[in-house]
């Protein structure tokens, strides 16, 4: 006959095995595709209007170099938007295993599996800026997660992730991480 503690532990383990939670983190993009096209058109129109007097006076090399600069800026903006669109971080908690899957533009998919039991969720807080970094720690090894979130979003995500990891006895540790500051008063002031 099993003891009541063993039965309760078996029931808790079975309940934890049935839980499944997933999170998907993508970088924030402030411009939609339509907004980006409008930005490109406005930049092109502005360069065209500024270069029209130079072109009318016969200074066509100035116009050519300005158009080359504009095409370089537009290409860089478009490439950055494409790279950001492909980035994502998926965090899945199932059967006592936390799986982190990261994908980025033209990079192989990186998958990490961490056992939930015995792990810690570490928040590096700054009194001025909020949650600067978020780590999962197992046996002294740290893995940073939620890099693409703002400090306030990272704080909310940390609470939601910790609630999902609580059945696995994951502890939440808060470290105070002071940011670099510019001294405006005192002996070190410029």
The 8 nearest C-alpha neighbors of each residue, nearest first, counted from 0:
[[1, 2, 3, 6, 5, 4, 7, 9],
 [2, 0, 5, 3, 6, 4, 7, 9],
 [1, 3, 5, 4, 6, 0, 7, 8],
 [2, 4, 6, 5, 7, 1, 8, 0],
 [5, 3, 7, 2, 6, 8, 1, 9],
 [4, 6, 8, 2, 3, 7, 9, 1],
 [5, 7, 3, 9, 4, 8, 10, 2],
 [8, 6, 10, 4, 9, 5, 3, 11],
 [7, 9, 5, 11, 10, 6, 4, 12],
 [10, 8, 12, 6, 7, 11, 5, 13],
 [11, 9, 13, 7, 8, 12, 14, 6],
 [12, 10, 14, 8, 13, 9, 15, 7],
 [11, 13, 9, 15, 10, 14, 8, 16],
 [12, 14, 10, 16, 11, 15, 9, 17],
 [15, 13, 11, 17, 16, 12, 10, 18],
 [16, 14, 12, 18, 17, 13, 11, 166],
 [17, 15, 94, 13, 14, 18, 12, 95],
 [16, 18, 14, 15, 19, 13, 94, 93],
 [19, 17, 15, 16, 93, 14, 20, 94],
 [18, 20, 93, 92, 17, 21, 91, 94],
 [21, 19, 92, 91, 18, 93, 163, 22],
 [20, 22, 91, 90, 92, 19, 23, 89],
 [21, 23, 90, 89, 91, 24, 20, 88],
 [22, 24, 89, 88, 90, 25, 21, 87],
 [25, 23, 88, 87, 89, 22, 145, 26],
 [24, 26, 87, 86, 27, 88, 147, 23],
 [27, 25, 147, 28, 83, 24, 148, 86],
 [26, 28, 29, 25, 147, 148, 83, 149],
 [29, 27, 30, 26, 31, 83, 80, 84],
 [28, 30, 27, 31, 34, 35, 26, 32],
 [31, 29, 34, 28, 35, 32, 33, 38],
 [30, 32, 34, 33, 35, 29, 28, 36],
 [33, 31, 35, 34, 36, 30, 37, 80],
 [32, 34, 36, 31, 35, 37, 30, 38],
 [35, 33, 31, 37, 30, 36, 32, 38],
 [34, 36, 38, 32, 37, 33, 30, 31],
 [37, 35, 39, 33, 38, 34, 40, 32],
 [36, 38, 34, 40, 35, 39, 41, 33],
 [39, 37, 35, 41, 36, 40, 42, 34],
 [38, 40, 36, 42, 37, 41, 43, 35],
 [41, 39, 43, 37, 38, 42, 44, 36],
 [40, 42, 44, 38, 43, 39, 45, 37],
 [43, 41, 45, 39, 40, 44, 38, 46],
 [44, 42, 40, 46, 41, 45, 47, 39],
 [43, 45, 47, 41, 42, 46, 40, 48],
 [46, 44, 42, 48, 47, 43, 41, 49],
 [45, 47, 49, 43, 44, 48, 50, 42],
 [46, 48, 44, 50, 45, 49, 51, 43],
 [49, 47, 45, 51, 50, 46, 44, 52],
 [48, 50, 46, 47, 51, 45, 52, 53],
 [51, 49, 47, 53, 48, 52, 62, 46],
 [50, 52, 54, 48, 53, 49, 47, 55],
 [53, 51, 55, 54, 50, 56, 49, 48],
 [54, 52, 58, 56, 50, 51, 55, 57],
 [53, 55, 51, 57, 59, 58, 52, 56],
 [56, 54, 52, 57, 53, 51, 58, 59],
 [57, 55, 53, 54, 58, 52, 59, 51],
 [56, 58, 54, 55, 59, 53, 60, 52],
 [59, 57, 53, 54, 60, 56, 61, 62],
 [58, 60, 62, 54, 61, 57, 63, 53],
 [61, 59, 63, 62, 58, 64, 65, 54],
 [62, 60, 64, 59, 63, 58, 65, 53],
 [61, 63, 65, 59, 60, 64, 50, 66],
 [64, 62, 60, 66, 65, 61, 59, 67],
 [65, 63, 67, 61, 66, 62, 68, 60],
 [64, 66, 68, 62, 67, 63, 69, 61],
 [65, 67, 69, 63, 68, 64, 70, 62],
 [68, 66, 64, 70, 65, 69, 71, 63],
 [69, 67, 65, 71, 66, 70, 64, 72],
 [70, 68, 66, 72, 71, 67, 65, 73],
 [69, 71, 73, 67, 68, 72, 74, 66],
 [72, 70, 68, 74, 69, 73, 75, 67],
 [73, 71, 69, 75, 74, 70, 76, 68],
 [74, 72, 70, 76, 75, 71, 77, 69],
 [73, 75, 71, 77, 72, 76, 70, 78],
 [74, 76, 72, 78, 73, 77, 79, 71],
 [77, 75, 73, 79, 74, 78, 72, 80],
 [76, 78, 80, 74, 79, 75, 73, 81],
 [79, 77, 81, 75, 80, 76, 74, 82],
 [78, 80, 82, 76, 81, 77, 75, 83],
 [79, 81, 77, 83, 78, 82, 84, 76],
 [82, 80, 78, 84, 79, 83, 77, 85],
 [81, 83, 79, 104, 84, 80, 85, 78],
 [84, 82, 80, 86, 85, 81, 79, 26],
 [83, 85, 81, 82, 86, 80, 26, 25],
 [86, 84, 104, 103, 83, 82, 87, 81],
 [87, 85, 103, 83, 102, 84, 25, 104],
 [88, 86, 25, 102, 24, 101, 85, 89],
 [87, 89, 101, 24, 100, 23, 25, 102],
 [90, 88, 23, 100, 22, 99, 24, 101],
 [89, 91, 99, 22, 21, 98, 23, 100],
 [92, 90, 21, 98, 97, 20, 93, 22],
 [93, 91, 97, 20, 19, 96, 21, 98],
 [92, 94, 19, 96, 95, 18, 91, 97],
 [95, 93, 16, 96, 15, 17, 92, 18],
 [96, 94, 115, 93, 114, 16, 97, 92],
 [97, 95, 114, 115, 93, 94, 113, 92],
 [96, 98, 92, 113, 112, 91, 115, 114],
 [99, 97, 112, 91, 90, 111, 96, 113],
 [100, 98, 90, 111, 110, 89, 112, 101],
 [99, 101, 110, 89, 109, 88, 98, 111],
 [102, 100, 88, 109, 108, 87, 89, 110],
 [101, 103, 108, 87, 86, 109, 88, 100],
 [104, 102, 86, 85, 106, 105, 87, 101],
 [103, 105, 85, 82, 106, 86, 102, 83],
 [106, 104, 103, 107, 82, 102, 85, 108],
 [107, 105, 103, 104, 108, 102, 109, 101],
 [106, 108, 109, 102, 105, 103, 104, 101],
 [107, 109, 102, 101, 106, 110, 100, 103],
 [110, 108, 101, 100, 107, 102, 111, 99],
 [111, 109, 100, 99, 101, 108, 112, 98],
 [110, 112, 99, 98, 100, 113, 109, 97],
 [113, 111, 98, 97, 99, 96, 114, 110],
 [112, 114, 97, 96, 115, 98, 111, 137],
 [113, 115, 96, 116, 97, 95, 112, 118],
 [116, 114, 95, 96, 118, 167, 97, 113],
 [115, 117, 167, 114, 118, 168, 169, 95],
 [116, 118, 115, 169, 137, 119, 114, 168],
 [117, 119, 137, 136, 115, 116, 169, 135],
 [120, 118, 170, 136, 169, 135, 171, 121],
 [119, 121, 135, 171, 134, 172, 170, 136],
 [122, 120, 172, 134, 173, 133, 171, 119],
 [123, 121, 133, 173, 124, 174, 132, 172],
 [124, 122, 174, 132, 176, 131, 175, 130],
 [125, 123, 130, 175, 129, 176, 131, 122],
 [124, 126, 129, 176, 128, 127, 177, 175],
 [127, 125, 128, 129, 124, 177, 175, 176],
 [128, 126, 125, 129, 178, 177, 124, 130],
 [127, 129, 125, 126, 130, 150, 131, 124],
 [130, 128, 125, 124, 150, 126, 131, 127],
 [129, 131, 124, 150, 154, 132, 123, 125],
 [130, 132, 123, 124, 150, 129, 125, 128],
 [133, 131, 123, 130, 122, 134, 143, 146],
 [132, 134, 122, 144, 143, 121, 123, 145],
 [135, 133, 143, 121, 142, 144, 120, 141],
 [134, 136, 120, 142, 141, 119, 121, 143],
 [135, 137, 141, 119, 140, 118, 139, 134],
 [136, 138, 118, 140, 139, 119, 117, 141],
 [139, 137, 140, 136, 118, 117, 141, 119],
 [138, 140, 137, 136, 141, 118, 119, 135],
 [141, 139, 137, 136, 138, 142, 135, 134],
 [142, 140, 136, 135, 134, 139, 143, 137],
 [141, 143, 135, 134, 136, 144, 140, 133],
 [144, 142, 134, 133, 141, 135, 145, 132],
 [143, 145, 146, 133, 134, 142, 135, 132],
 [144, 146, 147, 148, 153, 133, 24, 143],
 [147, 145, 148, 144, 143, 132, 133, 149],
 [146, 148, 26, 145, 25, 149, 24, 27],
 [149, 147, 153, 146, 152, 145, 150, 26],
 [148, 150, 152, 151, 153, 147, 146, 131],
 [151, 149, 130, 153, 129, 152, 131, 154],
 [152, 150, 154, 153, 149, 155, 129, 130],
 [151, 153, 155, 149, 154, 150, 148, 156],
 [152, 154, 156, 150, 151, 155, 148, 149],
 [155, 153, 151, 157, 152, 156, 130, 150],
 [156, 154, 152, 158, 157, 153, 159, 151],
 [155, 157, 153, 159, 158, 154, 160, 152],
 [158, 156, 160, 154, 155, 159, 153, 161],
 [157, 159, 161, 155, 156, 160, 162, 154],
 [160, 158, 156, 162, 161, 157, 163, 155],
 [161, 159, 163, 157, 162, 158, 156, 164],
 [160, 162, 164, 158, 163, 159, 165, 157],
 [163, 161, 159, 165, 160, 164, 158, 166],
 [162, 164, 160, 161, 165, 159, 20, 166],
 [165, 163, 161, 162, 167, 166, 169, 160],
 [164, 166, 168, 167, 162, 169, 163, 161],
 [167, 165, 168, 164, 15, 163, 169, 162],
 [166, 168, 165, 164, 116, 169, 115, 95],
 [169, 167, 165, 166, 170, 116, 164, 117],
 [168, 170, 119, 167, 165, 118, 164, 116],
 [169, 171, 119, 120, 168, 172, 118, 165],
 [170, 172, 120, 121, 119, 173, 169, 161],
 [173, 171, 121, 120, 122, 170, 174, 119],
 [172, 174, 122, 121, 123, 175, 171, 124],
 [175, 173, 123, 124, 122, 176, 172, 121],
 [174, 176, 124, 123, 125, 177, 173, 126],
 [177, 175, 125, 124, 123, 174, 178, 131],
 [176, 178, 125, 175, 179, 126, 124, 127],
 [179, 177, 180, 176, 125, 127, 128, 126],
 [178, 180, 177, 181, 182, 176, 125, 127],
 [181, 179, 182, 178, 177, 183, 127, 188],
 [180, 182, 183, 179, 188, 187, 189, 184],
 [181, 183, 188, 184, 180, 187, 185, 189],
 [182, 184, 188, 181, 185, 189, 187, 180],
 [185, 183, 188, 182, 186, 187, 189, 181],
 [184, 186, 187, 188, 183, 182, 189, 181],
 [185, 187, 188, 184, 189, 182, 183, 181],
 [188, 186, 185, 182, 189, 184, 183, 181],
 [189, 187, 183, 182, 184, 185, 186, 181],
 [188, 187, 183, 182, 184, 186, 181, 185]]
